């Protein structure tokens, strides 16, 4: 495919997303119908789509409309590329721009300029104060790719050497002792020997740093109550060099966990009905995902005030439910990948009001400025 044809394909996918189709489903549907497209074509189209999703409002403003075609036009103006080289009308390219399109579009302002819904931008300004625009701007750009070195099988130097042998360059990140930031060759990771043999796992640096803050000791009983795919489960198992129980409200999310654990030499047991007491219960609760919208930008356009309120209820319910699983001298770790106070500090304050026999000894925010995703963690113990 030509570069112009890739942009045309991206415009078609964006129209499906605008109509309500989830981004991944729209991309998959396009790929199945377009067998002629090679892997590099699919990767480029995916990049175009996600770059525009991160800048959904500003590209529409600059392009003068909310169609995929208008957003492609807006993105090209945003990056300083000449639209006439893409809108050529030749082959499978988008039709040439009309005079109306050449005159359309305006510079985005306010929430539009930082690519947030109006109601969310108001929350950012309230919660993040002077950092609101900095955080919102960070969410408009691609996230770095990070790897966690699996200390059960390797140290940083050995992992870097193994990655380098497969053409992947990396550098340690100061936020976490197990983190490597990939500087070249990110698309080769899944096929690399280091990844396939369990020396490294894909995991954001802030997510790794959260595990590093947990109060752990060898031989402790641990439960990851909202395990999902199991990234934090595996990181915790490596840190304590021992077994970890994994639970999720939807066990299907943990389908790949046994295979991942075997590859990592980690001891993980899935459980539908965890039975305490545990020395540590980790709750990486369902949340807005606002700290990881660089990776999943669709989330900031799908989130509504009502769905956020529903998440608040779910978070409180989980906290209340797991208190009975924590040993008398144990710890409850509450974690979100959110930057919103209502899901973080406010949720902890509300919990302590409901449970006056508990205290919070530590609260930590990992901001987007550190290079990773936005995370929050709090360590709770009984008084």
C-alpha positions as CSV (number, residue, x, y, z in Angstrom):
1,X,0.0,0.0,0.0
2,X,1.1,3.5,-0.7
3,X,1.4,6.0,2.2
4,X,-1.7,7.8,0.9
5,X,-3.7,4.6,0.7
6,X,-2.8,3.9,4.3
7,X,-4.3,7.2,5.3
8,X,-7.4,6.4,3.3
9,X,-7.8,3.1,5.1
10,X,-7.3,4.9,8.5
11,X,-10.1,7.4,7.5
12,X,-12.4,4.4,6.8
13,X,-11.7,2.9,10.2
14,X,-12.2,6.2,11.9
15,X,-15.7,6.5,10.4
16,X,-16.5,3.1,12.0
17,X,-15.3,4.3,15.4
18,X,-17.3,7.5,15.1
19,X,-20.3,5.3,14.5
20,X,-19.7,3.6,17.8
21,X,-17.6,0.6,16.8
22,X,-14.7,-0.2,19.3
23,X,-11.4,0.8,17.8
24,X,-9.8,-2.7,18.0
25,X,-12.9,-4.3,16.4
26,X,-12.9,-1.7,13.6
27,X,-9.2,-2.3,12.9
28,X,-9.7,-6.1,13.0
29,X,-12.7,-6.0,10.6
30,X,-10.8,-3.8,8.2
31,X,-7.8,-6.2,8.2
32,X,-10.0,-9.2,7.6
33,X,-11.6,-7.5,4.6
34,X,-8.2,-6.3,3.3
35,X,-6.0,-9.4,2.9
36,X,-3.8,-7.5,0.5
37,X,-2.4,-5.4,3.3
38,X,0.9,-6.5,4.7
39,X,2.0,-6.4,8.4
40,X,3.7,-3.0,7.9
41,X,0.6,-1.6,6.3
42,X,-1.6,-2.8,9.2
43,X,0.9,-1.4,11.7
44,X,1.0,2.0,10.0
45,X,-2.8,2.2,9.7
46,X,-3.1,1.3,13.4
47,X,-0.6,4.0,14.3
48,X,-2.6,6.6,12.3
49,X,-5.9,5.6,13.9
50,X,-4.5,5.7,17.5
51,X,-2.6,9.0,16.9
52,X,-5.9,10.6,15.9
53,X,-7.9,8.9,18.7
54,X,-5.5,10.6,21.2
55,X,-6.2,13.9,19.5
56,X,-9.9,13.2,18.6
57,X,-11.2,16.7,19.2
58,X,-8.3,18.8,18.0
59,X,-8.0,16.9,14.7
60,X,-11.7,17.4,14.1
61,X,-11.4,21.2,14.7
62,X,-8.4,21.5,12.5
63,X,-10.0,19.4,9.7
64,X,-13.3,21.2,9.9
65,X,-15.5,18.1,10.6
66,X,-16.0,14.8,12.4
67,X,-15.6,12.4,9.6
68,X,-12.6,10.2,9.2
69,X,-11.6,12.2,6.2
70,X,-11.8,15.5,8.1
71,X,-9.8,14.1,11.0
72,X,-7.0,12.8,8.7
73,X,-6.9,16.3,7.2
74,X,-6.7,17.8,10.7
75,X,-4.0,15.4,11.7
76,X,-1.8,16.3,8.7
77,X,-2.2,20.0,9.5
78,X,-1.4,19.2,13.1
79,X,1.9,17.5,12.3
80,X,2.9,20.0,9.6
81,X,2.5,17.5,6.7
82,X,1.2,18.7,3.3
83,X,-2.4,17.4,2.9
84,X,-2.0,17.6,-0.9
85,X,0.5,14.7,-0.8
86,X,-2.2,12.5,0.8
87,X,-5.4,13.8,-0.7
88,X,-4.3,13.0,-4.3
89,X,-7.3,11.1,-5.7
90,X,-4.9,8.7,-7.3
91,X,-5.3,4.9,-6.9
92,X,-6.7,4.1,-3.4
93,X,-5.8,7.5,-2.0
94,X,-8.4,9.9,-0.6
95,X,-10.0,12.2,-3.2
96,X,-8.4,15.6,-3.7
97,X,-9.4,18.3,-1.2
98,X,-12.1,20.6,-2.3
99,X,-11.8,24.4,-2.0
100,X,-14.3,24.2,0.9
101,X,-12.0,21.7,2.8
102,X,-9.0,23.9,2.1
103,X,-10.7,26.8,3.8
104,X,-12.3,24.8,6.6
105,X,-10.9,24.2,10.1
106,X,-9.8,26.3,13.0
107,X,-7.4,26.2,15.8
108,X,-8.8,24.3,18.8
109,X,-9.3,26.1,22.1
110,X,-9.9,25.1,25.7
111,X,-10.8,21.4,26.4
112,X,-10.7,20.9,22.6
113,X,-7.1,22.0,22.4
114,X,-6.0,19.5,25.1
115,X,-8.2,16.7,23.7
116,X,-10.6,16.1,26.6
117,X,-14.3,16.2,26.9
118,X,-15.5,19.4,28.6
119,X,-16.7,17.7,31.7
120,X,-13.4,15.8,32.2
121,X,-11.3,18.9,31.6
122,X,-13.1,20.6,34.4
123,X,-12.2,17.6,36.7
124,X,-8.6,17.8,35.5
125,X,-8.4,21.5,36.4
126,X,-9.9,20.8,39.8
127,X,-7.9,17.7,40.7
128,X,-4.6,18.5,39.1
129,X,-4.4,22.2,39.5
130,X,-1.3,23.5,37.7
131,X,-0.5,20.1,36.2
132,X,-3.8,19.7,34.4
133,X,-2.6,20.9,31.0
134,X,0.7,19.1,31.4
135,X,-1.1,15.8,32.1
136,X,-3.7,16.3,29.4
137,X,-0.9,17.1,26.9
138,X,1.0,14.0,27.8
139,X,-2.1,11.9,27.0
140,X,-2.1,13.3,23.5
141,X,1.1,11.4,22.6
142,X,2.2,7.8,22.3
143,X,3.5,6.1,25.5
144,X,6.9,4.6,25.7
145,X,7.3,0.8,25.6
146,X,8.6,-0.7,28.9
147,X,9.7,-4.2,29.9
148,X,9.9,-5.7,33.3
149,X,13.0,-7.8,33.9
150,X,11.9,-11.1,35.5
151,X,14.3,-11.4,38.5
152,X,13.4,-15.1,38.8
153,X,15.4,-15.7,35.6
154,X,17.6,-12.8,34.8
155,X,19.1,-9.5,35.9
156,X,19.0,-6.2,33.9
157,X,22.4,-6.8,32.2
158,X,21.5,-10.3,31.0
159,X,18.1,-9.2,29.8
160,X,19.5,-6.3,27.9
161,X,22.1,-8.6,26.2
162,X,19.4,-11.1,25.2
163,X,17.2,-8.3,23.8
164,X,20.2,-6.8,21.9
165,X,20.8,-10.2,20.2
166,X,17.3,-9.8,18.7
167,X,17.8,-6.2,17.6
168,X,16.1,-4.6,20.6
169,X,17.8,-1.8,22.3
170,X,16.8,-0.7,25.9
171,X,17.9,1.4,28.8
172,X,17.2,1.1,32.5
173,X,14.5,3.5,33.9
174,X,15.2,5.3,37.2
175,X,11.6,4.9,38.5
176,X,11.9,1.2,39.1
177,X,14.8,-1.2,39.5
178,X,13.3,-3.9,37.2
179,X,12.3,-1.5,34.3
180,X,13.8,-1.3,30.9
181,X,12.6,1.4,28.4
182,X,12.7,0.1,24.8
183,X,14.5,2.6,22.6
184,X,14.6,0.7,19.4
185,X,13.0,-2.5,18.0
186,X,9.8,-2.5,20.0
187,X,7.9,-4.4,17.3
188,X,10.3,-7.3,17.6
189,X,9.6,-7.9,21.3
190,X,6.9,-10.6,20.9
191,X,9.2,-12.8,18.8
192,X,12.3,-12.2,20.8
193,X,14.1,-15.0,22.7
194,X,14.1,-12.8,25.8
195,X,10.3,-12.5,25.8
196,X,9.5,-16.1,24.7
197,X,11.7,-17.6,27.4
198,X,10.4,-15.4,30.2
199,X,13.3,-13.1,30.8
200,X,11.2,-10.0,30.3
201,X,7.5,-9.1,30.3
202,X,5.7,-6.1,28.8
203,X,4.7,-3.9,31.7
204,X,4.5,-0.1,32.2
205,X,7.2,1.3,34.4
206,X,4.7,2.9,36.8
207,X,2.9,-0.4,37.1
208,X,6.2,-2.0,38.1
209,X,6.9,0.8,40.5
210,X,3.6,0.1,42.3
211,X,4.7,-3.4,43.0
212,X,8.0,-2.1,44.3
213,X,6.3,-0.1,46.9
214,X,4.3,-3.0,48.4
215,X,5.3,-4.2,51.9
216,X,6.5,-7.8,51.2
217,X,8.5,-10.4,52.9
218,X,9.6,-13.9,51.9
219,X,7.1,-16.6,52.7
220,X,4.1,-14.3,52.9
221,X,0.6,-15.2,51.6
222,X,-0.4,-12.9,48.8
223,X,-3.6,-12.5,46.8
224,X,-4.1,-10.4,43.6
225,X,-7.8,-9.9,43.9
226,X,-8.3,-8.1,40.6
227,X,-5.7,-10.0,38.6
228,X,-6.9,-9.4,35.0
229,X,-4.2,-10.6,32.6
230,X,-1.9,-11.1,35.5
231,X,0.9,-8.5,34.9
232,X,1.1,-7.4,38.6
233,X,0.5,-11.0,39.7
234,X,3.7,-12.1,38.0
235,X,5.6,-9.1,39.2
236,X,4.6,-9.8,42.8
237,X,5.5,-13.5,42.5
238,X,8.9,-12.5,41.2
239,X,9.4,-10.0,44.0
240,X,8.6,-12.3,46.9
241,X,10.1,-15.4,45.1
242,X,7.0,-17.3,46.2
243,X,3.4,-18.3,45.3
244,X,0.6,-15.8,44.7
245,X,-3.1,-16.5,44.5
246,X,-4.9,-14.8,41.6
247,X,-8.6,-13.9,41.4
248,X,-10.8,-11.9,39.1
249,X,-14.5,-11.3,38.9
250,X,-14.3,-12.5,35.3
251,X,-12.1,-15.6,35.3
252,X,-11.8,-15.4,31.5
253,X,-9.4,-12.4,31.9
254,X,-6.9,-14.8,33.5
255,X,-7.0,-17.4,30.6
256,X,-3.4,-16.7,29.6
257,X,-2.0,-16.5,33.1
258,X,-1.0,-20.1,33.5
259,X,1.0,-20.0,30.3
260,X,2.6,-16.7,31.3
261,X,3.4,-18.0,34.7
262,X,5.1,-21.1,33.3
263,X,7.2,-19.1,31.0
264,X,8.3,-16.9,33.9
265,X,8.9,-19.7,36.3
266,X,6.4,-18.0,38.7
267,X,4.2,-19.8,41.1
268,X,0.6,-18.6,40.5
269,X,-2.6,-20.3,41.5
270,X,-5.9,-19.1,40.1
271,X,-8.8,-19.1,42.5
272,X,-12.5,-18.4,42.2
273,X,-13.1,-18.2,46.0
274,X,-10.0,-16.9,47.7
275,X,-9.8,-18.0,51.4
276,X,-7.9,-15.7,53.8
277,X,-6.2,-14.7,55.8
278,X,-3.6,-13.1,53.5
279,X,-0.6,-11.1,54.5
280,X,-1.1,-8.9,51.5
281,X,-4.2,-8.4,49.3
282,X,-3.6,-6.4,46.2
283,X,-6.7,-4.7,44.6
284,X,-5.9,-3.1,41.2
285,X,-9.5,-2.1,40.9
286,X,-11.6,-1.3,37.8
287,X,-11.2,2.4,37.1
288,X,-11.4,5.0,34.4
289,X,-8.0,4.2,33.1
290,X,-7.3,7.9,32.8
291,X,-3.6,7.4,33.6
292,X,-3.2,5.0,30.7
293,X,-5.2,6.9,28.0
294,X,-2.1,7.2,25.9
295,X,-2.3,3.4,25.4
296,X,-6.1,3.2,25.3
297,X,-7.2,6.7,24.1
298,X,-10.7,5.5,23.3
299,X,-11.4,5.4,27.0
300,X,-11.5,9.2,27.5
301,X,-14.2,9.5,24.8
302,X,-16.3,6.6,26.0
303,X,-16.2,7.5,29.7
304,X,-19.4,9.3,30.9
305,X,-20.3,10.9,34.3
306,X,-22.6,8.0,34.9
307,X,-20.1,5.3,34.1
308,X,-17.5,7.1,36.4
309,X,-20.1,7.1,39.2
310,X,-20.6,3.4,38.6
311,X,-16.8,2.8,38.9
312,X,-16.8,4.6,42.2
313,X,-19.4,2.2,43.6
314,X,-17.5,-0.8,42.3
315,X,-14.3,0.4,43.9
316,X,-15.9,1.0,47.2
317,X,-17.6,-2.4,47.1
318,X,-14.3,-4.2,46.4
319,X,-12.6,-2.5,49.2
320,X,-15.3,-3.3,51.7
321,X,-15.5,-6.9,50.5
322,X,-11.8,-7.8,50.8
323,X,-11.2,-6.5,54.3
324,X,-12.2,-9.9,55.6
325,X,-9.4,-11.6,53.6
326,X,-6.6,-9.5,55.2
327,X,-4.8,-11.0,58.1
328,X,-4.8,-9.0,61.4
329,X,-1.3,-7.7,60.8
330,X,-1.6,-7.8,57.0
331,X,-1.9,-5.0,54.4
332,X,-4.5,-4.1,51.8
333,X,-3.0,-2.4,48.7
334,X,-5.5,-0.3,46.7
335,X,-4.3,0.6,43.2
336,X,-5.7,2.4,40.2
337,X,-4.3,3.6,36.8
338,X,-6.2,6.8,37.3
339,X,-5.3,10.4,37.8
340,X,-8.7,11.4,39.2
341,X,-9.0,12.2,42.9
342,X,-12.5,10.7,43.0
343,X,-11.0,7.3,42.3
344,X,-7.9,7.8,44.4
345,X,-7.6,10.0,47.5
346,X,-11.4,10.5,47.8
347,X,-12.0,6.8,47.7
348,X,-9.5,6.1,50.5
349,X,-11.0,8.9,52.6
350,X,-14.4,7.4,52.1
351,X,-13.1,3.9,53.0
352,X,-11.5,5.2,56.3
353,X,-14.8,6.9,57.2
354,X,-16.7,3.6,56.7
355,X,-13.9,1.6,58.5
356,X,-12.5,3.6,61.4
357,X,-10.5,0.6,62.5
358,X,-8.3,0.9,59.4
359,X,-5.5,3.4,58.7
360,X,-3.7,4.5,55.6
361,X,0.1,4.5,56.1
362,X,1.1,5.4,52.6
363,X,-0.3,7.0,49.5
364,X,1.7,7.4,46.3
365,X,1.0,9.0,42.9
366,X,3.0,8.2,39.9
367,X,2.5,11.0,37.4
368,X,2.8,10.9,33.6
369,X,5.7,13.3,34.0
370,X,7.8,10.3,35.1
371,X,7.5,8.7,31.7
372,X,5.1,6.0,32.6
373,X,1.4,5.8,33.0
374,X,-0.5,7.6,35.8
375,X,-1.0,5.4,38.8
376,X,-2.1,5.7,42.4
377,X,-1.5,3.3,45.3
378,X,-2.5,3.3,49.0
379,X,-1.4,0.9,51.7
380,X,-4.1,0.2,54.3
381,X,-3.8,-1.7,57.6
382,X,-6.0,-2.3,60.6
383,X,-5.3,0.1,63.5
